[in-house]
Amino acid sequence: MSGERVVITGMGIWSCLGKDLTEVEASLRAGRSGIGFDPVRKELGYRSALTGIVAMPELKGVLSRRQRVGMAEEAYYAYESTAQAFKQAGLEGDIFKKEAVGILFGNDSSALAVVESVDAMRRKKDTTLLGSGAIFQAMNSTVTMNLATIFGLRGINFTVSGACASGSHAIGMGYLLVKQGLQRIVLCGGAQEVNPIAFGSFDGIGAFSVRESDPTKASRPFDKDRDGLVPSGGAASLIVESLSSARERGAPILAEIMGYGFSSNGVHISDPDINGQVRALNMALEMAGMGASDIGYINAHATSTPLGDRVEAQAIDQVFGASRPFVSSTKSMTGHECWMAGASEIVYCLLMMHGGFLAPNINFEGADEASERLNIVQRTTDHRTDVMLSNSFGFGGTNSTLIIKRHDG
Amino acid sequence: MSTTTSLRQDIESKTKAFLSEEFEVDAELVRPEAPMKETLDLDSLDYVDLVVIIEEHFGVKLTADDFAKVRTFEDFFDHIEQRVAKS
């Protein structure tokens, strides 16, 4: 697939590992878990009260009341990560009047805002007492609506709801638009609310780890004793731009996006499927014009669920069994950042690529039959990696794979 | 101090407090003779929030027709005082 070459010129992060790139890189290097215990969840009847502990941004004094009133929790996180990304990319001030910058964010819920407005409606029996922000907070597009307005973005503007692959698909869509020459710059990312209301139904299907006595050990992707995922969230932002635009602006080039593979399993609403995952992996490699041996590191989707990690390990082994690239799941530290994960994990990859290290898959203490075939990074490893692949899979059988490559000019 | 004076003072102080805290307006600008819409720089969505916050603080709900009769903060205080006294 020919077209414009597509690069990443800025990134930002707000997660349980830190509130900026420096803090998050330090956590990744240290193998530090961001997981804790939230007693409110127990009061609500959760099986597991484990969660990523994410700080709430203070935006009073930064944004006006009118700008803040329609922002749900995840939009707060996304504002912070986006301000970082625009700053790094040198996109500030009048440039948004000259350049029709787009926005594509992955987000698949705004549950707290919906519940709060419904509670108020039941209590007051009068919709005119819900306030002006309720509608703009309650929509999945709360991030893209608000950020487009705040930053004055005039290009493509919509939200990608693709379950736990949302953030990855948002980058993939941005990549395709820039590659086709339809956009020169697109802000891409993912955002995820982290409140106790948001995850109740997910907890209810038994997907979460119940290792509550030891929160930082609970998320253990690929480990033989894994018992489920730990929900988490925040936001990650990436500036996806054509190489020609980046060069014109003299912007920093963090990496080139080489391939985007996607597929749908069409089989089961919650169970993964190796065939769908392998198709996404092969499509990404083909688009990148690469073979399996070109990939130096795989940031696995692996969320620490028994079935999910096993099927992904089998898919990785099927495609990469001959070359055995390094593999780790940063979800061992972050928990599962869900709608945000596909974007945040590209940020984590870029921090590793530029920092010359590979972050560990913490809590991997013993392999099972599937994960023993992978080359899992067990402790922080100094290593120069030029090509990285990131997997994201979601409910409904949606699969997304991105490949990024170091840009050498 | 009469009950009426006390009610009026209560309305004025509560209004200044919530406009300062929620609408981020300098309380010094909330003077009886000042025009309310211009001082608060209200758009159509702001009126929605103003209805909510007035209801929360005074237990009365204002409509668009009510706001049409309000030009200054004094008009507003008068209106709220009458409504609260009746309720």
Interface residues (C-beta under 8 A of the other chain):
Chain A: K60 S64 R65 R66 V69 D126 T128 L129 L130 G131 S132 G133
Chain B: E22 F23 E24 D43 L45 D46 V48 D49 V51 V52 E55 K61
